[in-house]
């Protein structure tokens, strides 16, 4: 994954491991409004929604945007 992202120098990107990238991916998918909890679960390869939602971190803008859904 690091090579695909162009992160060749291990000194610059040592703290970025696939585990930390999971948080970013899950949070962005949840904030995009295109992915629901079940879709995120399937995308991440988990058997439980609870496991997938541990990786989702929403910010204030995501909550504010979600309040407009269906209005």
PQR file of N, CA, C, O and H, with PARSE charges and radii, in Angstrom:
ATOM      1  N   UNK A   1       0.824  -1.170   0.000 -0.4000 1.5000
ATOM      2  CA  UNK A   1       0.000   0.000   0.000 -0.0000 2.0000
ATOM      3  C   UNK A   1       0.884   1.255   0.000  0.5500 1.7000
ATOM      4  O   UNK A   1       0.594   2.222  -0.704 -0.5500 1.4000
ATOM      5  N   UNK A   2       1.950   1.233   0.784 -0.4000 1.5000
ATOM      6  CA  UNK A   2       2.830   2.410   0.836 -0.0000 2.0000
ATOM      7  C   UNK A   2       3.453   2.693  -0.528  0.5500 1.7000
ATOM      8  O   UNK A   2       3.569   3.852  -0.927 -0.5500 1.4000
ATOM      9  H   UNK A   2       2.185   0.447   1.356  0.4000 1.0000
ATOM     10  N   UNK A   3       3.849   1.660  -1.235 -0.4000 1.5000
ATOM     11  CA  UNK A   3       4.441   1.828  -2.558 -0.0000 2.0000
ATOM     12  C   UNK A   3       3.415   2.412  -3.519  0.5500 1.7000
ATOM     13  O   UNK A   3       3.734   3.302  -4.308 -0.5500 1.4000
ATOM     14  H   UNK A   3       3.755   0.719  -0.911  0.4000 1.0000
ATOM     15  N   UNK A   4       2.174   1.908  -3.454 -0.4000 1.5000
ATOM     16  CA  UNK A   4       1.111   2.407  -4.328 -0.0000 2.0000
ATOM     17  C   UNK A   4       0.826   3.891  -4.077  0.5500 1.7000
ATOM     18  O   UNK A   4       0.443   4.620  -4.992 -0.5500 1.4000
ATOM     19  H   UNK A   4       1.915   1.185  -2.814  0.4000 1.0000
ATOM     20  N   UNK A   5       1.017   4.326  -2.834 -0.4000 1.5000
ATOM     21  CA  UNK A   5       0.810   5.735  -2.491 -0.0000 2.0000
ATOM     22  C   UNK A   5       2.040   6.596  -2.790  0.5500 1.7000
ATOM     23  O   UNK A   5       1.998   7.820  -2.666 -0.5500 1.4000
ATOM     24  H   UNK A   5       1.328   3.734  -2.091  0.4000 1.0000
ATOM     25  N   UNK A   6       3.131   5.941  -3.184 -0.4000 1.5000
ATOM     26  CA  UNK A   6       4.349   6.676  -3.493 -0.0000 2.0000
ATOM     27  C   UNK A   6       5.188   6.997  -2.269  0.5500 1.7000
ATOM     28  O   UNK A   6       6.045   7.880  -2.309 -0.5500 1.4000
ATOM     29  H   UNK A   6       3.165   4.946  -3.285  0.4000 1.0000
ATOM     30  N   UNK A   7       4.944   6.288  -1.193 -0.4000 1.5000
ATOM     31  CA  UNK A   7       5.674   6.522   0.052 -0.0000 2.0000
ATOM     32  C   UNK A   7       6.912   5.634   0.086  0.5500 1.7000
ATOM     33  O   UNK A   7       6.935   4.613   0.772 -0.5500 1.4000
ATOM     34  H   UNK A   7       4.248   5.571  -1.160  0.4000 1.0000
ATOM     35  N   UNK A   8       7.925   6.028  -0.651 -0.4000 1.5000
ATOM     36  CA  UNK A   8       9.115   5.202  -0.816 -0.0000 2.0000
ATOM     37  C   UNK A   8      10.093   5.341   0.356  0.5500 1.7000
ATOM     38  O   UNK A   8      10.671   4.349   0.799 -0.5500 1.4000
ATOM     39  H   UNK A   8       7.905   6.858  -1.208  0.4000 1.0000
ATOM     40  N   UNK A   9      10.278   6.559   0.856 -0.4000 1.5000
ATOM     41  CA  UNK A   9      11.256   6.806   1.915 -0.0000 2.0000
ATOM     42  C   UNK A   9      10.691   6.381   3.274  0.5500 1.7000
ATOM     43  O   UNK A   9       9.796   7.047   3.793 -0.5500 1.4000
ATOM     44  H   UNK A   9       9.809   7.365   0.496  0.4000 1.0000
ATOM     45  N   UNK A  10      11.189   5.300   3.856 -0.4000 1.5000
ATOM     46  CA  UNK A  10      10.636   4.806   5.123 -0.0000 2.0000
ATOM     47  C   UNK A  10      10.835   5.773   6.287  0.5500 1.7000
ATOM     48  O   UNK A  10      10.081   5.719   7.258 -0.5500 1.4000
ATOM     49  H   UNK A  10      11.916   4.760   3.434  0.4000 1.0000
ATOM     50  N   UNK A  11      11.827   6.653   6.215 -0.4000 1.5000
ATOM     51  CA  UNK A  11      12.053   7.617   7.294 -0.0000 2.0000
ATOM     52  C   UNK A  11      10.910   8.638   7.366  0.5500 1.7000
ATOM     53  O   UNK A  11      10.513   9.056   8.454 -0.5500 1.4000
ATOM     54  H   UNK A  11      12.441   6.696   5.426  0.4000 1.0000
ATOM     55  N   UNK A  12      10.393   9.027   6.222 -0.4000 1.5000
ATOM     56  CA  UNK A  12       9.331  10.036   6.191 -0.0000 2.0000
ATOM     57  C   UNK A  12       7.966   9.465   6.556  0.5500 1.7000
ATOM     58  O   UNK A  12       7.129  10.174   7.115 -0.5500 1.4000
ATOM     59  H   UNK A  12      10.715   8.687   5.339  0.4000 1.0000
ATOM     60  N   UNK A  13       7.739   8.213   6.252 -0.4000 1.5000
ATOM     61  CA  UNK A  13       6.407   7.635   6.407 -0.0000 2.0000
ATOM     62  C   UNK A  13       6.381   6.444   7.355  0.5500 1.7000
ATOM     63  O   UNK A  13       5.499   5.592   7.242 -0.5500 1.4000
ATOM     64  H   UNK A  13       8.419   7.638   5.798  0.4000 1.0000
ATOM     65  N   UNK A  14       7.315   6.367   8.273 -0.4000 1.5000
ATOM     66  CA  UNK A  14       7.403   5.218   9.175 -0.0000 2.0000
ATOM     67  C   UNK A  14       6.169   5.069  10.050  0.5500 1.7000
ATOM     68  O   UNK A  14       5.764   3.948  10.358 -0.5500 1.4000
ATOM     69  H   UNK A  14       8.031   7.059   8.365  0.4000 1.0000
ATOM     70  N   UNK A  15       5.558   6.191  10.458 -0.4000 1.5000
ATOM     71  CA  UNK A  15       4.423   6.107  11.372 -0.0000 2.0000
ATOM     72  C   UNK A  15       3.117   5.755  10.667  0.5500 1.7000
ATOM     73  O   UNK A  15       2.122   5.459  11.328 -0.5500 1.4000
ATOM     74  H   UNK A  15       5.887   7.102  10.207  0.4000 1.0000
ATOM     75  N   UNK A  16       3.107   5.783   9.339 -0.4000 1.5000
ATOM     76  CA  UNK A  16       1.907   5.437   8.596 -0.0000 2.0000
ATOM     77  C   UNK A  16       1.925   3.952   8.254  0.5500 1.7000
ATOM     78  O   UNK A  16       2.696   3.499   7.409 -0.5500 1.4000
ATOM     79  H   UNK A  16       3.916   6.023   8.803  0.4000 1.0000
ATOM     80  N   UNK A  17       1.085   3.234   8.911 -0.4000 1.5000
ATOM     81  CA  UNK A  17       0.976   1.799   8.672 -0.0000 2.0000
ATOM     82  C   UNK A  17      -0.454   1.516   8.217  0.5500 1.7000
ATOM     83  O   UNK A  17      -1.338   2.344   8.439 -0.5500 1.4000
ATOM     84  H   UNK A  17       0.458   3.602   9.598  0.4000 1.0000
ATOM     85  N   UNK A  18      -0.702   0.367   7.587 -0.4000 1.5000
ATOM     86  CA  UNK A  18      -2.061   0.079   7.117 -0.0000 2.0000
ATOM     87  C   UNK A  18      -3.133   0.241   8.192  0.5500 1.7000
ATOM     88  O   UNK A  18      -4.255   0.645   7.887 -0.5500 1.4000
ATOM     89  H   UNK A  18       0.016  -0.305   7.407  0.4000 1.0000
ATOM     90  N   UNK A  19      -2.804  -0.068   9.438 -0.4000 1.5000
ATOM     91  CA  UNK A  19      -3.774   0.071  10.524 -0.0000 2.0000
ATOM     92  C   UNK A  19      -4.257   1.517  10.653  0.5500 1.7000
ATOM     93  O   UNK A  19      -5.458   1.754  10.778 -0.5500 1.4000
ATOM     94  H   UNK A  19      -1.893  -0.396   9.686  0.4000 1.0000
ATOM     95  N   UNK A  20      -3.353   2.470  10.624 -0.4000 1.5000
ATOM     96  CA  UNK A  20      -3.757   3.871  10.763 -0.0000 2.0000
ATOM     97  C   UNK A  20      -4.506   4.359   9.532  0.5500 1.7000
ATOM     98  O   UNK A  20      -5.374   5.224   9.644 -0.5500 1.4000
ATOM     99  H   UNK A  20      -2.377   2.277  10.523  0.4000 1.0000
ATOM    100  N   UNK A  21      -4.189   3.827   8.374 -0.4000 1.5000
ATOM    101  CA  UNK A  21      -4.899   4.213   7.164 -0.0000 2.0000
ATOM    102  C   UNK A  21      -6.340   3.722   7.170  0.5500 1.7000
ATOM    103  O   UNK A  21      -7.204   4.327   6.534 -0.5500 1.4000
ATOM    104  H   UNK A  21      -3.484   3.124   8.283  0.4000 1.0000
ATOM    105  N   UNK A  22      -6.607   2.633   7.881 -0.4000 1.5000
ATOM    106  CA  UNK A  22      -7.972   2.127   7.986 -0.0000 2.0000
ATOM    107  C   UNK A  22      -8.900   3.170   8.613  0.5500 1.7000
ATOM    108  O   UNK A  22     -10.050   3.314   8.199 -0.5500 1.4000
ATOM    109  H   UNK A  22      -5.906   2.141   8.398  0.4000 1.0000
ATOM    110  N   UNK A  23      -8.397   3.891   9.605 -0.4000 1.5000
ATOM    111  CA  UNK A  23      -9.200   4.933  10.243 -0.0000 2.0000
ATOM    112  C   UNK A  23      -9.568   6.027   9.243  0.5500 1.7000
ATOM    113  O   UNK A  23     -10.710   6.484   9.198 -0.5500 1.4000
ATOM    114  H   UNK A  23      -7.462   3.775   9.941  0.4000 1.0000
ATOM    115  N   UNK A  24      -8.596   6.435   8.451 -0.4000 1.5000
ATOM    116  CA  UNK A  24      -8.837   7.480   7.457 -0.0000 2.0000
ATOM    117  C   UNK A  24      -9.845   7.021   6.417  0.5500 1.7000
ATOM    118  O   UNK A  24     -10.783   7.750   6.092 -0.5500 1.4000
ATOM    119  H   UNK A  24      -7.668   6.064   8.487  0.4000 1.0000
ATOM    120  N   UNK A  25      -9.659   5.824   5.897 -0.4000 1.5000
ATOM    121  CA  UNK A  25     -10.556   5.308   4.862 -0.0000 2.0000
ATOM    122  C   UNK A  25     -11.973   5.159   5.412  0.5500 1.7000
ATOM    123  O   UNK A  25     -12.927   5.601   4.772 -0.5500 1.4000
ATOM    124  H   UNK A  25      -8.897   5.232   6.160  0.4000 1.0000
ATOM    125  N   UNK A  26     -12.124   4.555   6.566 -0.4000 1.5000
ATOM    126  CA  UNK A  26     -13.458   4.348   7.141 -0.0000 2.0000
ATOM    127  C   UNK A  26     -14.145   5.677   7.423  0.5500 1.7000
ATOM    128  O   UNK A  26     -15.340   5.822   7.168 -0.5500 1.4000
ATOM    129  H   UNK A  26     -11.348   4.196   7.086  0.4000 1.0000
ATOM    130  N   UNK A  27     -13.411   6.638   7.939 -0.4000 1.5000
ATOM    131  CA  UNK A  27     -13.997   7.940   8.247 -0.0000 2.0000
ATOM    132  C   UNK A  27     -14.418   8.678   6.990  0.5500 1.7000
ATOM    133  O   UNK A  27     -15.481   9.298   6.960 -0.5500 1.4000
ATOM    134  H   UNK A  27     -12.440   6.521   8.146  0.4000 1.0000
ATOM    135  N   UNK A  28     -13.604   8.618   5.963 -0.4000 1.5000
ATOM    136  CA  UNK A  28     -13.957   9.301   4.710 -0.0000 2.0000
ATOM    137  C   UNK A  28     -15.141   8.634   4.012  0.5500 1.7000
ATOM    138  O   UNK A  28     -15.983   9.314   3.426 -0.5500 1.4000
ATOM    139  H   UNK A  28     -12.741   8.114   5.988  0.4000 1.0000
ATOM    140  N   UNK A  29     -15.205   7.319   4.074 -0.4000 1.5000
ATOM    141  CA  UNK A  29     -16.347   6.633   3.480 -0.0000 2.0000
ATOM    142  C   UNK A  29     -17.632   7.000   4.223  0.5500 1.7000
ATOM    143  O   UNK A  29     -18.667   7.233   3.599 -0.5500 1.4000
ATOM    144  H   UNK A  29     -14.521   6.766   4.550  0.4000 1.0000
ATOM    145  N   UNK A  30     -17.565   7.051   5.538 -0.4000 1.5000
ATOM    146  CA  UNK A  30     -18.748   7.393   6.331 -0.0000 2.0000
ATOM    147  C   UNK A  30     -19.178   8.831   6.083  0.5500 1.7000
ATOM    148  O   UNK A  30     -20.371   9.131   6.073 -0.5500 1.4000
ATOM    149  H   UNK A  30     -16.724   6.862   6.045  0.4000 1.0000
ATOM    150  N   UNK A  31     -18.219   9.712   5.885 -0.4000 1.5000
ATOM    151  CA  UNK A  31     -18.529  11.119   5.658 -0.0000 2.0000
ATOM    152  C   UNK A  31     -18.980  11.431   4.240  0.5500 1.7000
ATOM    153  O   UNK A  31     -19.451  12.536   3.974 -0.5500 1.4000
ATOM    154  H   UNK A  31     -17.250   9.468   5.893  0.4000 1.0000
ATOM    155  N   UNK A  32     -18.846  10.482   3.331 -0.4000 1.5000
ATOM    156  CA  UNK A  32     -19.172  10.753   1.929 -0.0000 2.0000
ATOM    157  C   UNK A  32     -20.662  10.638   1.616  0.5500 1.7000
ATOM    158  O   UNK A  32     -21.087  11.022   0.526 -0.5500 1.4000
ATOM    159  H   UNK A  32     -18.463   9.583   3.548  0.4000 1.0000
ATOM    160  N   UNK A  33     -21.460  10.122   2.541 -0.4000 1.5000
ATOM    161  CA  UNK A  33     -22.897   9.903   2.369 -0.0000 2.0000
ATOM    162  C   UNK A  33     -23.212   8.817   1.360  0.5500 1.7000
ATOM    163  O   UNK A  33     -24.381   8.472   1.191 -0.5500 1.4000
ATOM    164  H   UNK A  33     -21.115   9.810   3.426  0.4000 1.0000
ATOM    165  N   UNK A  34     -22.230   8.271   0.691 -0.4000 1.5000
ATOM    166  CA  UNK A  34     -22.466   7.224  -0.303 -0.0000 2.0000
ATOM    167  C   UNK A  34     -22.349   5.836   0.317  0.5500 1.7000
ATOM    168  O   UNK A  34     -22.813   4.854  -0.264 -0.5500 1.4000
ATOM    169  H   UNK A  34     -21.280   8.551   0.828  0.4000 1.0000
ATOM    170  N   UNK A  35     -21.736   5.750   1.484 -0.4000 1.5000
ATOM    171  CA  UNK A  35     -21.508   4.467   2.132 -0.0000 2.0000
ATOM    172  C   UNK A  35     -22.229   4.431   3.469  0.5500 1.7000
ATOM    173  O   UNK A  35     -22.040   5.303   4.318 -0.5500 1.4000
ATOM    174  H   UNK A  35     -21.359   6.547   1.956  0.4000 1.0000
ATOM    175  N   UNK A  36     -23.053   3.415   3.643 -0.4000 1.5000
ATOM    176  CA  UNK A  36     -23.693   3.171   4.922 -0.0000 2.0000
ATOM    177  C   UNK A  36     -22.830   2.236   5.750  0.5500 1.7000
ATOM    178  O   UNK A  36     -21.780   1.787   5.290 -0.5500 1.4000
ATOM    179  H   UNK A  36     -23.207   2.707   2.954  0.4000 1.0000
ATOM    180  N   UNK A  37     -23.263   1.943   6.962 -0.4000 1.5000
ATOM    181  CA  UNK A  37     -22.488   1.093   7.868 -0.0000 2.0000
ATOM    182  C   UNK A  37     -22.253  -0.298   7.289  0.5500 1.7000
ATOM    183  O   UNK A  37     -21.155  -0.840   7.409 -0.5500 1.4000
ATOM    184  H   UNK A  37     -24.116   2.308   7.335  0.4000 1.0000
ATOM    185  N   UNK A  38     -23.272  -0.879   6.662 -0.4000 1.5000
ATOM    186  CA  UNK A  38     -23.107  -2.221   6.092 -0.0000 2.0000
ATOM    187  C   UNK A  38     -22.128  -2.217   4.917  0.5500 1.7000
ATOM    188  O   UNK A  38     -21.357  -3.161   4.745 -0.5500 1.4000
ATOM    189  H   UNK A  38     -24.165  -0.439   6.565  0.4000 1.0000
ATOM    190  N   UNK A  39     -22.160  -1.167   4.118 -0.4000 1.5000
ATOM    191  CA  UNK A  39     -21.236  -1.088   2.983 -0.0000 2.0000
ATOM    192  C   UNK A  39     -19.798  -0.915   3.464  0.5500 1.7000
ATOM    193  O   UNK A  39     -18.877  -1.498   2.891 -0.5500 1.4000
ATOM    194  H   UNK A  39     -22.786  -0.400   4.258  0.4000 1.0000
ATOM    195  N   UNK A  40     -19.604  -0.122   4.504 -0.4000 1.5000
ATOM    196  CA  UNK A  40     -18.263   0.061   5.065 -0.0000 2.0000
ATOM    197  C   UNK A  40     -17.764  -1.268   5.625  0.5500 1.7000
ATOM    198  O   UNK A  40     -16.603  -1.632   5.435 -0.5500 1.4000
ATOM    199  H   UNK A  40     -20.352   0.351   4.969  0.4000 1.0000
ATOM    200  N   UNK A  41     -18.642  -1.985   6.312 -0.4000 1.5000
ATOM    201  CA  UNK A  41     -18.288  -3.282   6.878 -0.0000 2.0000
ATOM    202  C   UNK A  41     -17.820  -4.241   5.773  0.5500 1.7000
ATOM    203  O   UNK A  41     -16.787  -4.894   5.917 -0.5500 1.4000
ATOM    204  H   UNK A  41     -19.584  -1.689   6.466  0.4000 1.0000
ATOM    205  N   UNK A  42     -18.567  -4.323   4.691 -0.4000 1.5000
ATOM    206  CA  UNK A  42     -18.195  -5.208   3.586 -0.0000 2.0000
ATOM    207  C   UNK A  42     -16.904  -4.756   2.925  0.5500 1.7000
ATOM    208  O   UNK A  42     -16.046  -5.579   2.606 -0.5500 1.4000
ATOM    209  H   UNK A  42     -19.406  -3.792   4.574  0.4000 1.0000
ATOM    210  N   UNK A  43     -16.761  -3.447   2.719 -0.4000 1.5000
ATOM    211  CA  UNK A  43     -15.565  -2.908   2.076 -0.0000 2.0000
ATOM    212  C   UNK A  43     -14.314  -3.231   2.888  0.5500 1.7000
ATOM    213  O   UNK A  43     -13.273  -3.575   2.329 -0.5500 1.4000
ATOM    214  H   UNK A  43     -17.458  -2.779   2.978  0.4000 1.0000
ATOM    215  N   UNK A  44     -14.426  -3.117   4.211 -0.4000 1.5000
ATOM    216  CA  UNK A  44     -13.269  -3.347   5.076 -0.0000 2.0000
ATOM    217  C   UNK A  44     -13.040  -4.824   5.383  0.5500 1.7000
ATOM    218  O   UNK A  44     -12.013  -5.188   5.956 -0.5500 1.4000
ATOM    219  H   UNK A  44     -15.272  -2.838   4.665  0.4000 1.0000
ATOM    220  N   UNK A  45     -14.004  -5.684   5.000 -0.4000 1.5000
ATOM    221  CA  UNK A  45     -13.831  -7.113   5.194 -0.0000 2.0000
ATOM    222  C   UNK A  45     -14.131  -7.598   6.600  0.5500 1.7000
ATOM    223  O   UNK A  45     -13.634  -8.645   7.015 -0.5500 1.4000
ATOM    224  H   UNK A  45     -14.838  -5.388   4.534  0.4000 1.0000
ATOM    225  N   UNK A  46     -14.937  -6.851   7.335 -0.4000 1.5000
ATOM    226  CA  UNK A  46     -15.291  -7.255   8.690 -0.0000 2.0000
ATOM    227  C   UNK A  46     -16.585  -8.057   8.697  0.5500 1.7000
ATOM    228  O   UNK A  46     -17.400  -7.954   7.780 -0.5500 1.4000
ATOM    229  H   UNK A  46     -15.340  -6.000   6.998  0.4000 1.0000
ATOM    230  N   UNK A  47     -16.761  -8.852   9.737 -0.4000 1.5000
ATOM    231  CA  UNK A  47     -17.981  -9.636   9.897 -0.0000 2.0000
ATOM    232  C   UNK A  47     -18.979  -8.921  10.806  0.5500 1.7000
ATOM    233  O   UNK A  47     -20.147  -9.304  10.874 -0.5500 1.4000
ATOM    234  H   UNK A  47     -16.099  -8.936  10.482  0.4000 1.0000
ATOM    235  N   UNK A  48     -18.522  -7.892  11.496 -0.4000 1.5000
ATOM    236  CA  UNK A  48     -19.373  -7.180  12.440 -0.0000 2.0000
ATOM    237  C   UNK A  48     -19.318  -5.674  12.169  0.5500 1.7000
ATOM    238  O   UNK A  48     -18.251  -5.113  11.918 -0.5500 1.4000
ATOM    239  H   UNK A  48     -17.573  -7.581  11.441  0.4000 1.0000
ATOM    240  N   UNK A  49     -20.473  -5.042  12.225 -0.4000 1.5000
ATOM    241  CA  UNK A  49     -20.526  -3.582  12.059 -0.0000 2.0000
ATOM    242  C   UNK A  49     -19.773  -2.901  13.187  0.5500 1.7000
ATOM    243  O   UNK A  49     -19.133  -1.870  12.977 -0.5500 1.4000
ATOM    244  H   UNK A  49     -21.340  -5.498  12.429  0.4000 1.0000
ATOM    245  N   UNK A  50     -19.845  -3.470  14.379 -0.4000 1.5000
ATOM    246  CA  UNK A  50     -19.158  -2.878  15.535 -0.0000 2.0000
ATOM    247  C   UNK A  50     -17.659  -2.743  15.275  0.5500 1.7000
ATOM    248  O   UNK A  50     -17.045  -1.740  15.638 -0.5500 1.4000
ATOM    249  H   UNK A  50     -20.365  -4.308  14.549  0.4000 1.0000
ATOM    250  N   UNK A  51     -17.086  -3.748  14.652 -0.4000 1.5000
ATOM    251  CA  UNK A  51     -15.654  -3.699  14.344 -0.0000 2.0000
ATOM    252  C   UNK A  51     -15.355  -2.565  13.373  0.5500 1.7000
ATOM    253  O   UNK A  51     -14.406  -1.807  13.570 -0.5500 1.4000
ATOM    254  H   UNK A  51     -17.584  -4.563  14.358  0.4000 1.0000
ATOM    255  N   UNK A  52     -16.153  -2.450  12.340 -0.4000 1.5000
ATOM    256  CA  UNK A  52     -15.929  -1.406  11.334 -0.0000 2.0000
ATOM    257  C   UNK A  52     -16.110  -0.020  11.928  0.5500 1.7000
ATOM    258  O   UNK A  52     -15.340   0.894  11.630 -0.5500 1.4000
ATOM    259  H   UNK A  52     -16.924  -3.065  12.179  0.4000 1.0000
ATOM    260  N   UNK A  53     -17.125   0.140  12.770 -0.4000 1.5000
ATOM    261  CA  UNK A  53     -17.408   1.469  13.320 -0.0000 2.0000
ATOM    262  C   UNK A  53     -16.349   1.945  14.311  0.5500 1.7000
ATOM    263  O   UNK A  53     -16.282   3.134  14.622 -0.5500 1.4000
ATOM    264  H   UNK A  53     -17.751  -0.602  13.012  0.4000 1.0000
ATOM    265  N   UNK A  54     -15.522   1.028  14.805 -0.4000 1.5000
ATOM    266  CA  UNK A  54     -14.398   1.435  15.669 -0.0000 2.0000
ATOM    267  C   UNK A  54     -13.396   2.283  14.890  0.5500 1.7000
ATOM    268  O   UNK A  54     -12.650   3.071  15.471 -0.5500 1.4000
ATOM    269  H   UNK A  54     -15.576   0.062  14.552  0.4000 1.0000
ATOM    270  N   UNK A  55     -13.388   2.114  13.578 -0.4000 1.5000
ATOM    271  CA  UNK A  55     -12.451   2.848  12.735 -0.0000 2.0000
ATOM    272  C   UNK A  55     -13.006   4.185  12.254  0.5500 1.7000
ATOM    273  O   UNK A  55     -12.258   5.011  11.730 -0.5500 1.4000
ATOM    274  H   UNK A  55     -13.994   1.474  13.106  0.4000 1.0000
ATOM    275  N   UNK A  56     -14.292   4.404  12.424 -0.4000 1.5000
ATOM    276  CA  UNK A  56     -14.927   5.635  11.927 -0.0000 2.0000
ATOM    277  C   UNK A  56     -14.807   6.729  12.969  0.5500 1.7000
ATOM    278  O   UNK A  56     -15.194   6.556  14.125 -0.5500 1.4000
ATOM    279  H   UNK A  56     -14.899   3.733  12.850  0.4000 1.0000
ATOM    280  N   UNK A  57     -14.262   7.863  12.541 -0.4000 1.5000
ATOM    281  CA  UNK A  57     -14.143   9.040  13.400 -0.0000 2.0000
ATOM    282  C   UNK A  57     -14.736  10.214  12.633  0.5500 1.7000
ATOM    283  O   UNK A  57     -14.163  10.681  11.649 -0.5500 1.4000
ATOM    284  H   UNK A  57     -13.947   8.004  11.602  0.4000 1.0000
ATOM    285  N   UNK A  58     -15.872  10.678  13.089 -0.4000 1.5000
ATOM    286  CA  UNK A  58     -16.529  11.798  12.417 -0.0000 2.0000
ATOM    287  C   UNK A  58     -16.116  13.106  13.065  0.5500 1.7000
ATOM    288  O   UNK A  58     -15.850  13.169  14.265 -0.5500 1.4000
ATOM    289  H   UNK A  58     -16.337  10.299  13.888  0.4000 1.0000
ATOM    290  N   UNK A  59     -16.067  14.146  12.249 -0.4000 1.5000
ATOM    291  CA  UNK A  59     -15.758  15.463  12.785 -0.0000 2.0000
ATOM    292  C   UNK A  59     -17.022  16.324  12.777  0.5500 1.7000
ATOM    293  O   UNK A  59     -18.081  15.858  12.356 -0.5500 1.4000
ATOM    294  H   UNK A  59     -16.283  14.095  11.274  0.4000 1.0000
ATOM    295  N   UNK A  60     -16.925  17.541  13.224 -0.4000 1.5000
ATOM    296  CA  UNK A  60     -18.080  18.426  13.355 -0.0000 2.0000
ATOM    297  C   UNK A  60     -18.770  18.640  12.012  0.5500 1.7000
ATOM    298  O   UNK A  60     -19.999  18.667  11.956 -0.5500 1.4000
ATOM    299  H   UNK A  60     -16.064  17.919  13.565  0.4000 1.0000
ATOM    300  N   UNK A  61     -18.013  18.793  10.932 -0.4000 1.5000
ATOM    301  CA  UNK A  61     -18.598  19.016   9.615 -0.0000 2.0000
ATOM    302  C   UNK A  61     -19.434  17.820   9.175  0.5500 1.7000
ATOM    303  O   UNK A  61     -20.495  17.990   8.573 -0.5500 1.4000
ATOM    304  H   UNK A  61     -17.014  18.772  10.977  0.4000 1.0000
ATOM    305  N   UNK A  62     -18.957  16.599   9.475 -0.4000 1.5000
ATOM    306  CA  UNK A  62     -19.713  15.401   9.116 -0.0000 2.0000
ATOM    307  C   UNK A  62     -21.048  15.368   9.841  0.5500 1.7000
ATOM    308  O   UNK A  62     -22.073  15.026   9.252 -0.5500 1.4000
ATOM    309  H   UNK A  62     -18.095  16.460   9.963  0.4000 1.0000
ATOM    310  N   UNK A  63     -21.036  15.721  11.112 -0.4000 1.5000
ATOM    311  CA  UNK A  63     -22.276  15.729  11.887 -0.0000 2.0000
ATOM    312  C   UNK A  63     -23.218  16.822  11.392  0.5500 1.7000
ATOM    313  O   UNK A  63     -24.430  16.623  11.319 -0.5500 1.4000
ATOM    314  H   UNK A  63     -20.203  15.999  11.591  0.4000 1.0000
ATOM    315  N   UNK A  64     -22.654  17.966  11.056 -0.4000 1.5000
ATOM    316  CA  UNK A  64     -23.453  19.079  10.555 -0.0000 2.0000
ATOM    317  C   UNK A  64     -24.073  18.713   9.196  0.5500 1.7000
ATOM    318  O   UNK A  64     -25.248  18.988   8.955 -0.5500 1.4000
ATOM    319  H   UNK A  64     -21.669  18.128  11.115  0.4000 1.0000
ATOM    320  N   UNK A  65     -23.281  18.095   8.316 -0.4000 1.5000
ATOM    321  CA  UNK A  65     -23.777  17.667   7.006 -0.0000 2.0000
ATOM    322  C   UNK A  65     -24.872  16.624   7.156  0.5500 1.7000
ATOM    323  O   UNK A  65     -25.857  16.650   6.419 -0.5500 1.4000
ATOM    324  H   UNK A  65     -22.326  17.872   8.512  0.4000 1.0000
ATOM    325  N   UNK A  66     -24.712  15.708   8.102 -0.4000 1.5000
ATOM    326  CA  UNK A  66     -25.705  14.668   8.316 -0.0000 2.0000
ATOM    327  C   UNK A  66     -27.015  15.203   8.814  0.5500 1.7000
ATOM    328  O   UNK A  66     -28.056  14.583   8.595 -0.5500 1.4000
ATOM    329  H   UNK A  66     -23.911  15.687   8.701  0.4000 1.0000
ATOM    330  N   UNK A  67     -26.997  16.337   9.480 -0.4000 1.5000
ATOM    331  CA  UNK A  67     -28.224  16.937   9.992 -0.0000 2.0000
ATOM    332  C   UNK A  67     -29.096  17.462   8.851  0.5500 1.7000
ATOM    333  O   UNK A  67     -30.303  17.630   9.027 -0.5500 1.4000
ATOM    334  H   UNK A  67     -26.152  16.840   9.658  0.4000 1.0000
ATOM    335  N   UNK A  68     -28.494  17.725   7.671 -0.4000 1.5000
ATOM    336  CA  UNK A  68     -29.226  18.239   6.523 -0.0000 2.0000
ATOM    337  C   UNK A  68     -29.859  17.136   5.676  0.5500 1.7000
ATOM    338  O   UNK A  68     -30.629  17.431   4.761 -0.5500 1.4000
ATOM    339  H   UNK A  68     -27.514  17.588   7.528  0.4000 1.0000
ATOM    340  N   UNK A  69     -29.553  15.893   5.960 -0.4000 1.5000
ATOM    341  CA  UNK A  69     -30.068  14.793   5.148 -0.0000 2.0000
ATOM    342  C   UNK A  69     -31.575  14.713   5.310  0.5500 1.7000
ATOM    343  O   UNK A  69     -32.092  14.679   6.427 -0.5500 1.4000
ATOM    344  H   UNK A  69     -28.927  15.654   6.703  0.4000 1.0000
ATOM    345  N   UNK A  70     -32.274  14.683   4.184 -0.4000 1.5000
ATOM    346  CA  UNK A  70     -33.729  14.550   4.200 -0.0000 2.0000
ATOM    347  C   UNK A  70     -34.486  15.829   4.454  0.5500 1.7000
ATOM    348  O   UNK A  70     -35.702  15.805   4.644 -0.5500 1.4000
ATOM    349  H   UNK A  70     -31.855  14.710   3.277  0.4000 1.0000
ATOM    350  N   UNK A  71     -33.780  16.956   4.461 -0.4000 1.5000
ATOM    351  CA  UNK A  71     -34.447  18.237   4.714 -0.0000 2.0000
ATOM    352  C   UNK A  71     -34.842  18.878   3.413  0.5500 1.7000
ATOM    353  O   UNK A  71     -35.417  19.966   3.411 -0.5500 1.4000
ATOM    354  H   UNK A  71     -32.792  16.975   4.306  0.4000 1.0000
TER
END
